[in-house]
Amino acid sequence: MERVLVIGSSGQIGSELVLALRKKFGNVNVFATDIKNPPDEIRNGGPFQILDVLDYRNLLHFLVRHNITQVYNLAAVLSGNAEKIPLQAWDINMKALMNTLEAARQSDAKKLFWPSSIAVFGPTTPRHNTPQLTVMEPNTVYGISKLAGERWGEYYCHRYGIDFRSVRYPGLISYKTEPGGGTTDYAVEIYFEAIKKGSYECFVSADTALPMMFMDDAIENTLRLMDVGSDHLSLRSSYNMAGISFTAEELHQSIKKYLPNFSTTYKPDFRQAIADSWPASIDDSIAQKDWGMKTEYDLDKMTKVMLEKIGEQLNGPKN
């Protein structure tokens, strides 16, 4: 029986991944941890403990004491916030990964998932249909830490036998948690503001195109990658994962199909430069070939679900 640890279980990905893992492996076998309290459904649905991944001794003790076999390390300072505290963000992002890799090496938790990001690419990367192997010169703290993390994960796989697996997440869109300081947060905020106010001031320009993915697809693909046999994996750094690409204005128009009076204004801030350095679309054909990466949601299907679910959260379910 697998015994699973999720680090960062209160965040955007972790809060949904824990529920999916508990459904798969059983509630008692999936341990949720974070440095802050999680949503009630995570705390009440299985074991939860406050755990700081930067505390190596406690992390290793936790892995050994609970006979952990798989670790999902989701702890990170995201792109927008990282630019405000660059040295602290680098320290947190890299120490969290290195502690997890070392603790895995010193325990039985040899299977490790760690998320990378499209932030590993930079302004010199081909922006359209960005290939798996290409120029990678990130110019943000977050992107630099993710690129370094990919290399460290691959190193620990080949040097120490850690079953390291990773995907380069595009922008992730979910109605269950508030945005966490990322550059793609506008694609979540816009739905909440559409329901709350009927208008939104977007911090990137109307023609900004970025790869995005509905959270349900992201969780399904994460589990799909972790389930496949090691012999199917041709990469031990991180896989491109595309999702769907659209501009901020196309997102606005998708919402207007359901809320005709919705309006968006555009006031780019410092995150515009970050968005401009990232791909507009991604080639994830290697992920499709190696472990069956696929998506179910296009833009309009995602918009319909987002507006319905956010409306229920804010206004209560329809009769």
C-alpha positions as CSV (number, residue, x, y, z in Angstrom):
1,M,0.0,0.0,0.0
2,E,1.3,3.4,-1.0
3,R,1.8,6.0,1.8
4,V,1.7,9.5,0.4
5,L,2.8,12.8,1.7
6,V,1.6,16.1,0.2
7,I,3.7,19.2,1.1
8,G,1.8,22.4,0.5
9,S,-1.6,20.9,0.8
10,S,-3.3,24.3,1.5
11,G,-2.4,25.8,-1.8
12,Q,-4.1,26.0,-5.2
13,I,-2.9,22.6,-6.4
14,G,-2.4,20.9,-3.1
15,S,-5.9,21.5,-1.8
16,E,-7.4,19.6,-4.9
17,L,-4.6,17.1,-5.3
18,V,-5.0,15.8,-1.7
19,L,-8.7,15.0,-2.3
20,A,-7.8,13.1,-5.6
21,L,-5.0,11.1,-3.9
22,R,-7.3,10.2,-0.9
23,K,-9.9,8.9,-3.3
24,K,-7.2,6.8,-5.0
25,F,-5.2,5.5,-2.1
26,G,-7.7,5.9,0.9
27,N,-8.0,8.8,3.3
28,V,-5.7,7.3,6.0
29,N,-2.8,6.8,3.5
30,V,-2.5,10.4,2.3
31,F,-0.9,12.8,4.7
32,A,-1.6,16.5,4.1
33,T,0.9,19.0,5.5
34,D,1.5,22.7,5.2
35,I,2.7,25.7,7.3
36,K,-0.9,27.0,7.5
37,N,-4.2,25.4,8.1
38,P,-5.9,23.7,5.2
39,P,-9.6,23.8,4.0
40,D,-11.9,21.9,6.3
41,E,-12.5,19.1,3.8
42,I,-8.7,18.3,3.9
43,R,-8.3,18.6,7.7
44,N,-11.4,16.5,8.4
45,G,-11.0,14.0,5.6
46,G,-7.7,12.5,6.7
47,P,-4.4,13.1,8.5
48,F,-3.1,16.6,8.5
49,Q,-0.1,18.1,10.3
50,I,1.6,21.4,10.3
51,L,5.0,20.7,8.7
52,D,7.7,23.1,7.5
53,V,9.6,21.6,4.5
54,L,12.5,23.9,5.3
55,D,13.0,22.0,8.6
56,Y,15.0,19.0,7.2
57,R,15.2,17.0,10.4
58,N,11.4,17.1,11.0
59,L,10.7,16.3,7.3
60,L,13.0,13.2,7.4
61,H,11.5,12.1,10.7
62,F,8.0,12.4,9.2
63,L,8.9,10.3,6.2
64,V,10.4,7.6,8.3
65,R,7.8,7.6,11.1
66,H,4.9,7.3,8.7
67,N,6.5,4.9,6.2
68,I,6.0,7.4,3.3
69,T,6.6,5.9,-0.2
70,Q,5.5,8.9,-2.4
71,V,6.0,12.6,-1.9
72,Y,4.3,15.5,-3.7
73,N,6.2,18.7,-2.9
74,L,4.1,21.7,-4.0
75,A,5.8,24.3,-1.7
76,A,6.9,27.5,-3.6
77,V,6.8,31.2,-3.8
78,L,5.1,31.9,-7.1
79,S,6.3,34.2,-9.9
80,G,4.6,37.5,-9.0
81,N,5.4,37.4,-5.3
82,A,8.9,36.1,-5.9
83,E,9.9,39.2,-7.8
84,K,9.1,41.2,-4.7
85,I,11.3,39.1,-2.4
86,P,13.9,37.6,-4.8
87,L,16.5,36.3,-2.3
88,Q,13.9,34.9,0.1
89,A,12.0,33.3,-2.7
90,W,15.1,31.6,-4.1
91,D,16.0,30.3,-0.6
92,I,12.5,29.0,0.0
93,N,12.0,27.4,-3.4
94,M,15.4,25.7,-3.6
95,K,15.7,24.7,0.0
96,A,12.2,23.1,-0.1
97,L,13.3,21.0,-3.1
98,M,16.7,20.1,-1.9
99,N,15.4,19.0,1.5
100,T,12.8,16.8,-0.1
101,L,15.3,15.2,-2.5
102,E,17.7,14.5,0.4
103,A,15.0,13.2,2.7
104,A,13.8,10.9,-0.1
105,R,17.4,9.6,-0.5
106,Q,17.7,8.9,3.2
107,S,14.3,7.1,3.5
108,D,11.9,4.8,1.6
109,A,10.1,7.7,-0.1
110,K,11.8,7.2,-3.4
111,K,9.0,8.4,-5.7
112,L,8.8,12.2,-5.8
113,F,6.6,14.6,-7.7
114,W,7.7,18.3,-8.0
115,P,6.0,20.8,-10.2
116,S,8.0,22.9,-12.6
117,S,6.5,25.7,-14.7
118,I,6.4,27.4,-18.1
119,A,8.4,30.0,-16.2
120,V,11.6,28.0,-17.1
121,F,11.4,29.5,-20.5
122,G,12.5,33.1,-21.2
123,P,12.5,35.9,-23.8
124,T,14.9,34.0,-26.1
125,T,12.7,30.9,-26.2
126,P,10.5,30.3,-29.3
127,R,7.1,31.7,-28.1
128,H,4.8,29.6,-30.3
129,N,4.5,25.8,-30.0
130,T,7.5,25.9,-27.7
131,P,9.3,22.5,-27.9
132,Q,10.3,20.3,-25.0
133,L,14.0,20.8,-25.7
134,T,14.9,24.4,-26.5
135,V,16.6,27.6,-25.4
136,M,15.9,28.1,-21.7
137,E,17.0,31.5,-20.3
138,P,14.5,32.5,-17.7
139,N,14.7,36.1,-16.4
140,T,12.6,35.7,-13.2
141,V,13.5,34.4,-9.8
142,Y,10.7,31.8,-10.0
143,G,11.8,30.6,-13.5
144,I,15.5,30.4,-12.5
145,S,14.6,28.3,-9.4
146,K,12.4,26.0,-11.5
147,L,15.0,25.5,-14.1
148,A,17.6,24.7,-11.4
149,G,15.1,22.4,-9.8
150,E,14.6,20.4,-13.0
151,R,18.3,19.8,-13.2
152,W,18.6,18.8,-9.6
153,G,15.7,16.4,-9.9
154,E,17.2,14.7,-12.9
155,Y,20.6,14.5,-11.1
156,Y,19.1,12.8,-8.1
157,C,17.3,10.4,-10.4
158,H,20.4,9.3,-12.2
159,R,22.8,9.6,-9.3
160,Y,20.8,8.2,-6.4
161,G,17.8,6.4,-8.0
162,I,15.1,8.8,-6.9
163,D,12.0,8.3,-9.1
164,F,11.7,12.0,-9.8
165,R,8.8,13.1,-11.9
166,S,7.7,16.6,-13.0
167,V,5.5,18.6,-15.4
168,R,5.9,22.2,-16.5
169,Y,2.5,23.5,-15.4
170,P,0.9,26.2,-17.5
171,G,-1.3,28.7,-15.7
172,L,-3.8,26.8,-13.6
173,I,-7.4,27.8,-13.3
174,S,-9.6,26.7,-10.3
175,Y,-12.7,28.0,-8.6
176,K,-11.9,26.3,-5.3
177,T,-9.0,28.5,-4.0
178,E,-7.9,32.1,-4.2
179,P,-5.0,33.1,-6.5
180,G,-1.6,32.7,-4.9
181,G,0.6,35.4,-6.4
182,G,1.3,34.1,-9.9
183,T,1.5,35.9,-13.2
184,T,-1.4,33.9,-14.6
185,D,-3.7,34.8,-11.7
186,Y,-5.7,37.2,-13.9
187,A,-7.3,34.1,-15.5
188,V,-8.7,33.2,-12.1
189,E,-9.4,36.6,-10.8
190,I,-11.4,37.6,-13.8
191,Y,-14.1,34.9,-13.1
192,F,-14.5,36.0,-9.5
193,E,-14.8,39.6,-10.4
194,A,-17.2,38.8,-13.2
195,I,-19.6,37.3,-10.7
196,K,-18.9,39.9,-7.9
197,K,-18.8,43.1,-9.9
198,G,-19.6,42.5,-13.5
199,S,-16.2,44.1,-14.5
200,Y,-12.5,43.5,-14.1
201,E,-9.3,45.5,-14.4
202,C,-6.7,43.1,-16.0
203,F,-3.0,43.4,-15.1
204,V,-1.9,42.2,-18.5
205,S,-2.7,43.5,-22.0
206,A,-5.7,42.3,-24.1
207,D,-3.5,40.5,-26.6
208,T,-1.4,38.6,-24.0
209,A,-1.5,34.9,-24.9
210,L,-0.4,32.2,-22.4
211,P,-1.0,28.5,-22.0
212,M,-3.6,27.7,-19.3
213,M,-5.2,24.5,-17.9
214,F,-8.3,23.8,-15.9
215,M,-7.4,22.3,-12.6
216,D,-9.3,19.1,-13.1
217,D,-7.2,18.4,-16.2
218,A,-4.0,19.3,-14.2
219,I,-4.8,16.9,-11.4
220,E,-5.8,14.1,-13.8
221,N,-2.5,14.5,-15.7
222,T,-0.4,14.6,-12.6
223,L,-1.9,11.3,-11.4
224,R,-1.5,9.9,-14.9
225,L,2.2,10.7,-14.9
226,M,2.7,9.3,-11.5
227,D,0.9,6.0,-12.4
228,V,2.9,5.2,-15.5
229,G,5.8,2.7,-15.3
230,S,9.3,4.1,-15.2
231,D,10.2,2.4,-18.4
232,H,7.8,4.7,-20.3
233,L,9.5,7.9,-19.2
234,S,12.1,9.3,-21.7
235,L,12.6,12.4,-19.6
236,R,13.8,12.8,-16.0
237,S,13.7,16.6,-15.8
238,S,10.2,17.9,-16.5
239,Y,7.6,17.4,-19.2
240,N,6.0,20.2,-21.2
241,M,2.2,20.3,-20.5
242,A,0.3,22.7,-22.8
243,G,-3.4,22.8,-21.9
244,I,-5.2,25.5,-23.9
245,S,-3.8,28.9,-25.1
246,F,-5.8,32.0,-25.3
247,T,-5.4,35.8,-25.0
248,A,-6.8,37.9,-22.1
249,E,-9.4,39.3,-24.6
250,E,-10.4,35.9,-25.8
251,L,-11.1,35.0,-22.1
252,H,-13.1,38.2,-21.7
253,Q,-15.2,37.3,-24.8
254,S,-15.8,33.7,-23.5
255,I,-17.2,35.2,-20.2
256,K,-19.4,37.6,-22.2
257,K,-21.1,34.6,-23.8
258,Y,-22.6,33.8,-20.4
259,L,-22.6,37.3,-18.9
260,P,-23.3,39.7,-21.8
261,N,-22.9,42.9,-19.7
262,F,-19.4,41.9,-18.4
263,S,-16.7,44.5,-19.1
264,T,-12.9,44.3,-18.9
265,T,-10.3,47.1,-18.9
266,Y,-6.6,46.6,-19.3
267,K,-4.0,48.1,-17.0
268,P,-0.7,46.1,-17.3
269,D,1.7,46.2,-14.3
270,F,5.1,44.6,-13.7
271,R,3.7,41.1,-14.4
272,Q,3.3,42.1,-18.1
273,A,7.0,41.8,-18.6
274,I,7.0,38.3,-17.0
275,A,4.1,37.2,-19.2
276,D,5.8,38.5,-22.3
277,S,8.9,36.3,-21.5
278,W,6.8,33.1,-21.4
279,P,5.5,31.0,-24.3
280,A,2.2,31.7,-25.9
281,S,1.7,28.1,-26.8
282,I,3.4,24.8,-25.9
283,D,4.3,21.6,-27.7
284,D,3.5,18.7,-25.3
285,S,3.7,15.8,-27.8
286,I,6.4,14.0,-25.8
287,A,4.1,13.9,-22.7
288,Q,1.3,12.6,-24.9
289,K,3.6,9.9,-26.2
290,D,5.3,8.9,-23.0
291,W,2.4,8.8,-20.5
292,G,-0.8,9.8,-22.3
293,M,-1.2,13.5,-21.4
294,K,-4.6,14.8,-22.5
295,T,-7.1,17.5,-21.7
296,E,-10.9,17.5,-21.5
297,Y,-11.6,21.3,-21.2
298,D,-11.5,23.9,-23.9
299,L,-12.0,27.6,-23.0
300,D,-15.8,27.8,-23.2
301,K,-16.3,24.6,-21.3
302,M,-14.0,25.8,-18.6
303,T,-15.7,29.2,-18.5
304,K,-19.1,27.6,-18.0
305,V,-18.0,25.5,-15.1
306,M,-16.0,28.4,-13.5
307,L,-18.9,30.8,-13.6
308,E,-21.4,28.2,-12.3
309,K,-19.2,27.1,-9.4
310,I,-18.1,30.6,-8.3
311,G,-21.7,31.7,-8.5
312,E,-22.7,28.9,-6.2
313,Q,-19.9,29.8,-3.8
314,L,-20.8,33.5,-3.6
315,N,-24.6,33.4,-4.1
316,G,-25.6,29.9,-3.1
317,P,-26.8,27.1,-5.4
318,K,-29.6,27.7,-7.8
319,N,-32.9,26.1,-6.9
